[in-house]
Amino acid sequence: MKGKRFNQIIGKRIGALLLAVLVLFETSGCGKTNRLENATQMQEINDQLTLTAAPTNYGSTYEIFIGSFYDSDGDGMGDLKGVQEKLDYINDGDDATVSDLGCNAIWFMPVSKSDSYHKYDVIDYKSIDSDYGTMEDFDELVTACHERGIRVILDMVINHTSSSHPWFVKASEYLENLEDGAEPDLEECPYVDYYHFSREKQEGYAALGNSGWYYEARFWEGMPDLNLDSEAVREELLDVAQYWIDHDVDGFRMDAVLYYYTGNNDKNIEFMNWYNDALKAMKDDFYIVAEAWTSQDIYSTYYASGFDSYFDFAFAGQDGVIAKTVNGTYSAYDYAKAQVKEQELYSSYQEDYINAPFYTNHDLPRSAGYYAGDDGVKTKFAGGLNLMMSGNAFVYYGEELGMKGSGKDENKRGAMYWTADEDAEGMCDGPVGMDDFEQKFAAYDEQAEDALSIYEYYRNAIRLRSAYPAIAAGRVAICEDISGDEVCVYTKSLDGEKTVIIAVNNTEEKKEVTLTEDGDFTDSVLKDASLDVSSLDIGGVLLTSQDEAKYKDGNLEVPAYGIVVVCEE
């Protein structure tokens, strides 16, 4: 460990010198120049774009498992100070630079004291786990995020606590010492009402030792479910929320909302409506995104709760719309049609909903294993499909590198692949018990220098999203007259912002589509979009190869697995 710490100190000094040289290089010229030797049309167009803020909470959010992200002190565990050291990787706060990812929010997986590596079993809601640092570290990190225009979203786990939480410990001790046949007295131990205890064995209940009592624990016995009907519990939860709002947190990611009242969607929605109203009364722009991991027809109804966003599981993972579009099971048209369908569905429950599209997360296999024989083309294209969707799009740390990790959960939460040197500065060990395996694609330090890398593709996709508010927040209308299975054209429009035309080609060959002919649009949707035919041009591209998109005389050529944005100059 001492040797690793020494290497980190030396590494920091070398890193500081290299950074100084880089800054000198970037500021020595006028205007933006391509920083990559093999720059493609993608960098040449997108890096010149001026960024325009989309409505609040529409943008790009980066999900971080702190323990595997970046280690600041050489103990092998990622920590809050490590995240702060790497904030410029996520967003350096300068719209003029073209090397950071450009995400405008971070979702931190749980940070509070816990018995587990993942920390979804909370012992103390008003704390920072010592593995990660201190509350002072957290406050400094939040300040640094806000200085860069990064909003902070904290994972909030209120379905259950740890069995080591003082509430549960006190309730358990009381019941274990209760005389046979006696009923609990809440005046003697109010914490009995904080959980669901029963003398009868029920589905989803675990035994409380040999006491003859059982308690609800839907995930496992170490995570007893809270009684959300208890007024005392509700007061505790509001106190916890106020605590983190006082620490300048901008939003919560609500874990496992389906299980608040297992099997009762109506009660779940009713509780979330109460919670939403209470938190918005504390901070009116507080953002809430929730995990309701179920079918779209069910989680769509949860928008009636008032929560801003729900993760869009229909598009995510190996069996979602995105992956099916990439592997050809779905056509490009199917991808666009699915967006139209859900914008109508979600708005029927909440008019001002904010979708939360994502491709992978900490519970899903990482994307490197989705496409057999993929050299990175399909992995990139999938990221583009996610980041072209409206709402608050989420990117799981390492997804932008095509990181590998499947099977048990620990494998999906491995060390961020900054470099292939496992002993390098900041490298984490990853969760105890994860398997050993080699990554499929190059580490960040190599990808950052390659214009055709997965990282560069993601950076460009986020930049496009940040340059055109209609991409981040617009409504989709398919250009039915000119779309087909292999290439689909659709518009995204947002009041007060420039309408964009997006063409998606999910085939292995370039495709051509005619947007205008004889000075007029060839599609009725385009005709109704109030666009100037004569001023249209390519406004951005996402390319998986050196092939270029072309637009001439109304004809648009879209490269294989390409996404092209056309708009008024």
Residue pairs with C-beta under 8 A, 6 or more apart in sequence:
1 74
1 75
1 76
4 74
4 76
4 423
5 73
5 74
7 423
7 424
7 425
8 74
8 425
8 426
11 424
11 425
11 426
12 425
15 425
26 35
26 97
32 47
32 48
32 96
32 98
34 43
34 44
34 47
35 98
35 99
36 43
36 449
36 450
36 451
36 456
37 451
38 450
38 451
38 452
39 451
40 451
40 452
40 543
40 546
40 548
41 541
41 543
41 548
41 549
42 451
42 456
42 457
42 460
42 541
42 542
42 543
43 98
43 451
43 456
43 460
45 538
45 539
45 540
45 541
46 460
46 463
46 464
46 467
46 540
46 541
47 98
47 463
49 463
49 464
49 467
49 539
49 540
50 95
50 467
51 95
51 102
51 463
51 466
51 467
52 466
52 467
52 468
52 469
52 497
53 469
54 465
54 466
54 469
54 472
54 473
55 469
55 472
55 473
56 285
56 287
57 105
57 151
57 251
57 287
57 308
57 309
57 354
57 392
58 354
58 390
58 391
58 392
58 469
58 472
58 473
59 103
59 104
59 105
59 392
59 393
59 465
59 466
59 472
60 101
60 102
60 103
60 104
60 105
60 387
60 392
60 393
60 394
60 395
60 462
60 465
60 466
60 472
61 103
61 104
61 105
61 106
61 107
61 153
61 392
61 393
61 394
61 395
62 90
62 101
62 103
62 105
62 106
62 107
62 394
62 395
62 397
63 106
63 107
63 109
63 361
63 362
63 394
63 395
63 396
63 397
64 83
64 106
64 107
64 108
64 109
64 397
65 78
65 109
65 118
65 362
65 397
65 413
66 78
66 79
66 80
66 82
66 83
66 108
66 109
66 111
66 132
67 77
67 78
67 79
67 117
67 131
67 132
67 413
67 428
67 431
68 78
68 397
68 413
68 414
68 415
68 416
68 428
68 430
68 431
69 78
69 82
69 83
69 86
69 397
69 416
69 428
70 78
70 79
70 82
70 83
70 85
70 86
70 416
70 418
70 426
70 428
71 77
71 78
71 79
71 82
71 426
71 427
71 428
72 79
72 81
72 82
72 84
72 85
72 426
73 79
73 81
76 428
76 429
77 131
77 132
77 428
77 429
78 132
78 415
78 416
78 428
79 131
79 132
79 133
79 137
80 111
80 128
80 132
80 133
80 134
80 137
80 138
80 140
80 141
81 133
81 137
81 141
82 426
83 106
83 108
83 141
84 137
84 140
84 141
84 144
85 426
86 426
87 141
87 144
87 145
87 148
87 150
88 100
88 148
89 100
89 101
90 100
90 101
90 103
90 106
90 150
91 100
91 101
91 102
91 103
91 104
91 148
91 149
91 150
92 99
92 100
92 148
93 147
93 148
93 149
98 459
98 463
99 448
99 459
100 459
101 395
101 400
101 458
101 459
101 462
102 459
102 462
102 463
102 466
103 150
103 395
103 462
104 149
104 150
104 151
104 466
105 150
105 151
105 152
105 153
105 250
105 251
105 392
106 145
106 150
106 151
106 152
106 153
107 153
107 154
107 155
107 253
107 289
107 394
108 152
108 153
108 154
108 155
109 118
109 119
109 155
109 362
110 118
110 119
110 120
110 122
110 155
110 157
111 119
111 128
111 129
111 132
111 138
111 154
111 155
112 119
112 122
112 123
112 124
112 125
112 126
112 127
112 128
112 129
113 122
113 123
113 124
113 127
113 128
113 129
113 130
114 120
114 121
114 122
114 123
114 129
114 162
115 121
115 123
115 162
115 164
115 222
116 162
116 222
117 410
117 431
117 432
118 362
118 409
118 413
118 431
119 129
120 155
120 157
120 223
120 255
121 157
121 160
121 161
121 162
121 163
121 164
121 222
121 223
122 157
122 161
122 162
122 165
123 161
123 162
123 164
123 165
123 166
124 165
124 166
125 240
125 243
126 240
126 243
127 135
128 134
128 135
128 137
128 138
135 247
138 247
139 247
139 248
141 152
142 152
142 247
142 248
142 249
143 248
145 151
145 152
146 152
146 248
151 250
151 251
151 287
152 248
152 249
152 250
152 251
153 249
153 250
153 251
153 252
153 253
153 287
153 289
154 244
154 249
154 251
154 252
154 253
155 252
155 253
155 255
156 240
156 241
156 244
156 252
156 253
156 254
156 255
157 255
157 256
158 226
158 228
158 237
158 240
158 254
158 255
158 260
159 218
159 225
159 226
159 255
159 256
159 257
159 259
159 260
160 217
160 218
160 219
160 223
160 224
160 225
160 226
160 256
160 259
161 167
161 168
161 223
161 224
161 226
162 168
162 222
162 223
163 169
163 172
163 217
163 221
163 222
163 223
163 224
167 191
167 194
167 195
167 236
168 191
168 194
168 195
168 224
170 189
170 191
171 189
171 191
171 192
171 194
171 195
171 197
172 208
172 209
172 211
174 184
174 188
174 189
174 191
174 192
175 184
175 192
175 197
175 208
175 211
175 213
176 208
176 209
176 211
176 213
178 184
178 211
180 212
184 192
184 197
186 192
186 193
190 232
193 227
193 230
193 232
193 233
194 226
194 227
194 230
194 232
194 233
194 236
195 215
195 216
195 224
195 225
195 226
195 227
196 205
196 215
196 216
196 225
196 227
197 208
197 213
197 214
197 215
198 205
198 213
198 214
198 215
198 216
199 212
199 213
199 214
200 214
201 207
201 214
202 214
202 216
204 216
204 217
204 218
204 225
204 262
205 214
205 215
205 216
205 217
206 214
206 215
206 217
206 220
206 221
206 224
207 213
207 214
208 214
208 215
215 224
215 225
216 224
216 225
217 223
217 224
217 225
218 225
218 259
218 262
219 256
219 259
225 259
226 233
227 233
228 234
228 260
228 261
228 271
234 274
237 275
238 278
241 252
241 278
241 279
241 282
242 282
244 252
245 279
245 282
245 283
245 286
250 285
250 286
250 287
251 286
251 287
251 288
251 289
251 308
252 279
252 286
252 287
252 288
252 289
253 289
253 290
253 291
254 272
254 288
254 289
254 290
254 291
254 307
255 291
256 291
256 293
257 268
257 272
257 290
257 291
257 292
257 302
258 265
258 268
258 292
258 293
258 294
260 267
260 268
260 271
260 272
261 267
261 268
261 271
265 298
265 301
265 302
268 302
268 305
269 301
269 302
269 304
269 305
272 290
272 302
272 305
272 306
272 307
273 304
273 305
273 306
276 288
276 305
276 306
276 307
277 306
279 286
279 288
280 286
280 306
287 308
287 309
287 392
288 307
288 308
288 309
289 307
289 308
289 309
289 310
289 311
289 356
289 392
290 302
290 305
290 307
290 309
290 310
290 311
291 310
291 311
292 298
292 299
292 302
292 310
292 311
292 313
293 299
293 311
293 313
293 363
294 313
295 314
296 312
296 313
296 314
296 342
296 345
299 310
299 311
299 313
300 310
300 342
300 345
300 346
300 348
300 349
301 349
302 310
302 349
303 310
303 346
303 349
303 350
303 353
304 349
304 350
306 350
308 353
308 354
309 353
309 354
309 355
309 356
309 391
309 392
310 355
310 356
311 356
311 358
311 361
311 394
312 342
312 355
312 356
312 357
312 358
312 389
312 391
313 320
314 320
314 321
314 338
314 342
315 321
315 322
315 338
315 357
315 358
315 359
315 386
315 389
316 322
316 357
316 358
316 359
316 360
316 361
316 364
317 323
317 359
317 360
317 364
317 365
318 364
318 365
318 370
320 359
321 330
321 334
321 335
321 338
322 335
322 359
322 382
322 385
322 386
323 370
323 382
324 330
324 334
325 331
325 332
325 334
325 335
325 385
325 506
326 370
326 371
326 378
326 381
326 382
326 385
326 506
326 561
327 370
327 371
327 378
328 506
328 507
330 338
331 484
331 485
331 486
331 488
331 506
332 483
332 485
332 486
332 487
332 488
332 504
332 505
332 506
333 478
333 483
333 484
333 485
333 488
334 485
335 385
335 488
335 504
335 506
336 476
336 478
336 483
336 488
336 490
336 504
337 478
339 389
339 390
339 476
339 490
340 476
340 477
340 478
342 355
343 355
343 390
343 475
343 476
346 353
346 355
347 353
354 391
354 392
355 389
355 390
355 391
355 392
356 391
356 392
356 393
356 394
357 386
357 389
357 390
357 391
357 392
357 393
357 394
358 386
358 393
358 394
358 395
358 396
359 367
359 382
359 383
359 385
359 386
359 395
359 396
359 399
360 366
360 367
360 396
360 399
361 394
361 396
362 396
362 409
362 412
362 413
363 409
363 412
364 412
365 405
365 406
365 407
365 412
366 396
366 398
366 399
366 403
366 404
366 405
366 406
366 412
367 379
367 382
367 399
367 402
368 379
368 402
368 403
368 404
368 405
368 439
368 440
368 441
369 404
369 406
369 440
370 378
370 379
370 382
371 378
371 379
376 402
376 441
376 452
376 453
376 454
376 544
377 544
377 545
377 560
377 561
378 561
379 402
379 441
379 454
380 454
380 457
380 458
380 542
380 544
380 561
381 506
381 542
381 544
381 561
381 563
383 395
383 399
383 400
383 454
383 457
383 458
383 461
384 457
384 461
384 542
384 563
385 504
385 563
386 393
386 395
387 393
387 395
387 458
387 461
387 462
387 464
387 465
388 461
388 464
388 465
388 471
388 502
388 504
388 542
388 563
390 471
390 472
390 473
390 474
390 475
390 476
390 492
391 472
391 473
393 465
393 472
395 458
395 462
397 416
398 405
398 414
398 416
398 417
399 458
400 454
400 455
400 458
400 459
401 417
401 441
401 442
401 443
401 444
401 447
401 454
401 455
402 440
402 441
402 454
403 414
403 416
403 417
403 439
403 441
404 437
404 438
404 439
404 440
404 441
405 411
405 412
405 413
405 414
405 437
406 412
407 435
408 433
408 434
408 435
410 430
410 431
410 432
410 433
410 434
410 435
411 434
411 435
411 437
413 430
413 431
413 434
414 430
414 431
414 434
415 422
415 427
415 428
415 429
415 430
416 428
416 444
417 439
417 443
417 444
418 424
418 426
418 427
418 443
418 444
418 445
419 427
419 443
419 444
419 445
420 439
420 442
420 443
420 446
421 427
441 447
441 453
441 454
442 450
442 453
444 455
446 453
447 453
447 454
447 455
447 456
448 455
448 456
450 456
452 544
452 545
452 546
457 542
457 543
457 544
460 542
461 542
464 471
464 540
464 542
464 565
465 471
465 472
466 472
467 540
468 492
468 497
468 498
468 500
468 539
468 540
468 565
468 567
469 494
469 497
469 498
470 492
470 493
470 494
470 497
470 498
470 499
470 500
471 492
471 500
471 502
471 565
473 494
474 491
474 492
474 493
474 494
474 497
474 499
474 500
475 492
475 493
475 494
476 490
476 491
476 492
477 490
477 491
477 492
477 493
477 525
477 529
478 488
478 489
478 490
478 525
479 489
479 490
479 491
479 501
479 523
479 525
479 526
480 523
480 524
480 525
481 522
481 523
481 524
481 525
482 489
482 513
482 514
482 515
482 522
482 523
483 489
483 490
483 513
486 505
486 506
486 507
486 511
487 503
487 504
487 505
487 507
487 511
487 513
487 558
488 503
488 504
489 501
489 502
489 503
489 504
489 513
489 515
489 523
490 501
490 502
490 525
491 499
491 500
491 501
491 502
491 525
491 526
491 529
492 499
492 500
492 502
493 499
493 529
498 567
498 568
499 529
499 530
499 531
499 567
500 539
500 565
500 566
500 567
501 515
501 526
501 529
501 531
501 536
501 565
501 566
501 567
502 563
502 564
502 565
502 566
503 513
503 556
503 558
503 562
503 563
503 564
503 566
504 558
504 562
504 563
505 511
505 558
505 559
505 560
505 561
505 562
505 563
506 561
507 560
507 561
508 560
508 561
509 560
510 547
510 557
510 558
510 559
510 560
510 562
511 557
511 558
512 555
512 556
512 557
512 558
513 555
513 556
513 558
514 522
514 554
514 555
514 556
515 521
515 522
515 523
515 526
515 536
515 551
515 554
515 555
515 556
515 566
516 522
516 526
516 533
516 536
516 554
517 554
519 533
519 534
520 527
520 533
521 527
521 531
521 533
522 554
531 568
532 568
533 554
535 568
535 569
536 551
536 566
536 567
536 568
536 569
537 551
537 566
537 567
537 568
537 569
538 549
538 550
538 551
538 564
538 565
538 566
539 565
539 566
539 567
539 569
540 564
540 565
541 548
541 549
541 562
541 563
541 564
541 565
542 562
542 563
542 564
543 549
543 559
543 562
544 559
544 560
544 561
544 562
545 559
545 560
547 559
547 560
547 562
548 559
549 556
549 557
549 558
549 559
549 562
549 564
550 556
550 557
551 557
551 564
551 566
556 564
556 566
558 564
